[in-house]
Amino acid sequence: MAYALGALVTVIALGTVGFHFIERVSLLDSLYLTVQTVTTVGYGDISPKTSAGRIFAVVFMLVSVSMVAYVLSSAVQSIVQSELIATFGQRRRSKKMSKLRDHFIICGAGRVGSQLVRHMQRAGETFVVIEKEEAKVNELSEGGTTVLLRDATREDTLREAGVEYARGLAACLPDDADNVYVVLTARDINPRLHIVARAAEEQAEPKLLRAGANRVVAPTIIGGRQLAMALRKPAVGAFIDSVTANELGLEFEQVLVGISSPLAGQKLRATINRSELDVVIVSIQRQSGEVFFNPSGDTAIEHGDVLIAIGRAESLQKLDELARGVQR
């Protein structure tokens, strides 16, 4: 398309120069004659007077008409091609998302949502982002992220993102009312979905919980806690920041003890060998909701328990395989 427009400009420039030297008229009148010829509106108050000018006008008419036809065909081709690419791209994304299972959905890619996207990418998780600002969608798409240019508050958008089969959803929209609507809709579609919602205002937290969110995160409150920790207990704050930022090579992980796991029915001291599995079990959460913080070695591990552990990635992977009963 750019080449076609460049060729058209070149033809107009050549016509202007040709009429100027052949007909001995001003550049403005030459441009006027050229545009009349290119647009095929016909000559009116100004027309070629000399034989040479008329011959040039005939040749220029043939060339300019061909050039205009070329430009128009290029424009139509470009529009049709872009529409086809967009249509096929949308179909490809829809087909890809229809196959997604046990994935995550991130609603909103603003300041909070973009940070969440980066963390999910580093963790290698499968997720879909819903964002209604085209600039952000293009930026995410260029980075290889699966993203929908849609309104996350619409039910059909959440269904298109596969909310029925998703493992979790994060409502990160900047407006609390929109987040409440997203949570309500997602909870109605998938009662088993784990939903985390962002609260811009502290007063929105109970509303989001009543709407169906499993957990509400208020960045202002968390920021205040971190500031207080950094101010009052700087060593503790630095350690927690180092762990959460993975600067020490340590990570937190939660693992679910499966029914076929060799850990089920055993005491903690008999299952976690520090020489083989260098992890620390921080807490054990029963299916009933009972939580054992810093459990002793005599604490029994039961089927359905959630173990919260800290350690290096490879050790946590081994613990997860043991909890799921995977044979290596």
N, C-alpha and C positions, 0 to 999 in steps of 0.2 A: 504493500500500500504506500509506503514512504517513497519507494522508487517511482511509482506511478505519479504521485503528486510532484515529485522532483522533475519528472519528464514533462508534465503539463506546464510547470513554471518555466522550464527551458524553452518550450514551444512558444509560449507567450512572449518571452524575452526576445527570441529570434524574430517573431512576427513584428514586434515593435521596432526593432532595429531595421528590419527589411523595409517596412513602410516608410520609416523616417528617411532613409537614404534614397529609396526609389521615387517616392512621391514628393520628397522635399517638404514635408510637413513637420510640425513640432512633435516632440516626444509624447506630449499628452494626446495630441490627435492620433498619433501612430498607435498608442496604447488603446485608444478608443476604437480605432479600426480593427485592431487585433482582437479585442474582447467581443466586438460585434461578430467577427468571423467565427471565433471559437464557440460562441453561444448560439450561432446560427439564427440570430434575430433579424439579420438582413441589414443592409446599409440604408441609412436615412439621410441626415443632413450632410454627412461626410462620406464620400466614396472614392475609390481609386479613379484618377483622372487620366493617367497615361496608360499606354498599351502594356508597358513593362509592369506597371503597378497591377493591372488587371490579371496579367499572366501569373504574377506572384500571388495575387489573391486567390486564383483558382487552385494553384498548387498548395497554398497554405490552407485553403478550405479542406482539401482532401486529407492533408496531414493532420489538421486540428480535429476534424470529425473523428478520424481514426484514434487519435490520442484521447479524446473525450470518451469514446466508447471503451477504450482500454482502461481508463481511470474508473469509469462506472462499473465495469465488470470486475475490476480488482476490489473495489469497495464492497460490492455485493458478495464476492467470494470471501473477503475478510470477515464480513458480518456473519455469513452462513457458517464459515469454518469455526468462528469463535462460539457461535451458538451450539454447533455440533459438539465441539470440545467440552463446553460447559454441561451439555446434556449427558454425554457419555461419562464425563467425570462424576456427575451427580449419581448416575446409575451405578458406576463402579463403587462409589463411596457407600451408597445405599446397600448394595450387594454385600460389601465387606462388613458393614455394621449389622446386617441381618444375621451374619454368622457369629457375631461376638457373643461370648458367654463368660460369666464370672468376671466381668470387666468393671471399670469405674467410669463415672460420668462427672465431669467438672462443669458446672454452670457458671459462666463468667470468667473472663481472662483479664481482669483488671490487675491492680497491684497485688492483691492477695492471690487471686486465681493464677496469675503468671508465675508466682513463686511456687505454688502447688504443682503446676505443670512441670517446672524444672525438677522438683523433688521426685515426682512420679517417673520422669524420664530417667533420672539417675538410678532409680530403683528397678527399672526395667519392667514396669507395670503396663498392662494394656488399659488404655483409657480413651475416652472421647470427650472433646471440649465443645461446649455450646456457647457461641459468642455472636452478638448481633452487630458489632462494629466491623465493617469490611476490612479496614486497615489491619486490625489485630488478627482477623481470620487469615489474611494473606501472609502475614508474618509467621503465624503458626504453621500454615500449610507449607511454606518454604522450608521450615525446619523439620518437615516430615510428620507433623502431628496430625492425627485424624480430628478434623474440626468441622462443625456444622455452622453455617451462617443462618442462624435462626434465633427466635425469641424463646428463651428457656422457660418462660412462664406458661407456654402453650402445651397442652396435653399431647398433641400430635407430634411436637418436637421431641418430647421426652420418649415417646414410643419409638420414634425414628432412631433415637440414640440407643434403643434396646434396654429401656429401664426395667422391663419385665424380667430380663435375664441378668441384670447387673448385680455385682457384689456390693457396691457402695456408690453413694452420690454425695458430692460436695456442692452446697449452694453458696456460691461466692459472689453473688450479685451485690452491687453497692447499696441497693435500697432494701431495707429490712422487709417492707411490705411484699416486694417481689420474691424475696427468699421464703417468706411464709407461704406464698402461693405455690412456689416450686415444691416445698416440703409437703404441703397438703396434697398436691397432685401426684407426686411420686409415691407417697405413702398409700394413697388410694389405689394406685396401679399395682404396686408391689409391697404387700404388707411385711415381707421378710427383709426388705432392703435396709442396709445400714446407712443412715443419713447423718451427715455432719453439716451444720449450717453456720455461716458467718453472721455475727450480729454487730452492726455498726454502732448501735446504741445499747447500753446495758439493759434498758427497759424492754428490749425486744427478746431477750433470752427466754423468759417464761412462755411467751407467745409461740416462739419457734418450737419449744419442747412440747407444748400442747398440740401444735400442728402435726407433730410426729417425728421430729428430729431426735436421734439417739444422743447426740451431743451438740452443744452450741459453743463456738469459739468466738470470743470477743477480742480482737487484736488490741484494743486499747487497754483492756484489763490485763491481758497477758503481758503487754509491753510494760505496764506499771509494775507487775510482779517481778519481771526481769530487772527493771531498773532498781527496785528495792533490794533484790538479791545482790546485784552488782555493787550497790552502795554499802549495804550492811555486811554482806558475806562475800567479798570479792573472789576468794579462792573457790568457794562452792559454786558461785555463778560461773566462773571461768571453766571449771570442770564440766558442769552441765552443758555449757555452750560447746565445749570441745567434743563431748560425746554426741550431742545432737547434730553437730556439723561434721561428724565423722573424722575429726582431725586426729584422734588417737587410734584410729583403726578399729574402734569399738562401736557396736550398734545395739539398739534395743530391738527385741523381737518377741512376738507372741506366737505360741504354737498350741495347737489343739491336740489333745491326746486321743487318738482313735481307738476303736474297739479292739483292733488287732495289734495294738502297740505293745511291745515288751515292757514298756514303762508302767502300763496299767496294772494296778494291784501290788506294786512294789513300793518300798520305802525310798525316800529321796536319796539317802546315803548309799543305797545299793544300786542305784541306777545312774547317778551322775558321778563318773570317775574323772577327777580333775586332770589326771595324767593323760586320759584319752579324749576327754571332752572338756575343753577349757572354757566353761561358761559358768556364770553365777545366776542361780534362780532367785530373782528378786521377790516374786510373789506367785501364789497359786490361787486361781479363782475357780471355785466349784460351780457346777451347773445351777445350784441353788442361789448363787450370788454371794456366798460366803467367801471372804478373801483372807488368805494367810500371807502376811507380809514377812519377809525374811524367814521363810519356813525352816524349821530344824530338820536334821537328817532323819528323824523318826517320822516326819510327816509322810503319810501315804499318798501316792498319786493314783487318781481314779480316772476311769474312762469318762471323757467329756470335760476334764479339767483344762483350763487355759493356763499355760506356764508363761510367765513374763521373765525373760532372760536377757542378760547383757554379756556380750563376748564378741569375738571376731567373726567375720562373715562365714568363714569355712566351718567354724565350730557350731555356729547357729544353724547352718545348713544340715550338719550331721544330727543335731538335736531335733530339727524338724522332721527329718527322715525317720528317726527313732519314734517320734510321737505319732507319725502316720503309719508306722509299721512297714516302712519300705525296706526291702532286703537289698543290700549292696553286693 
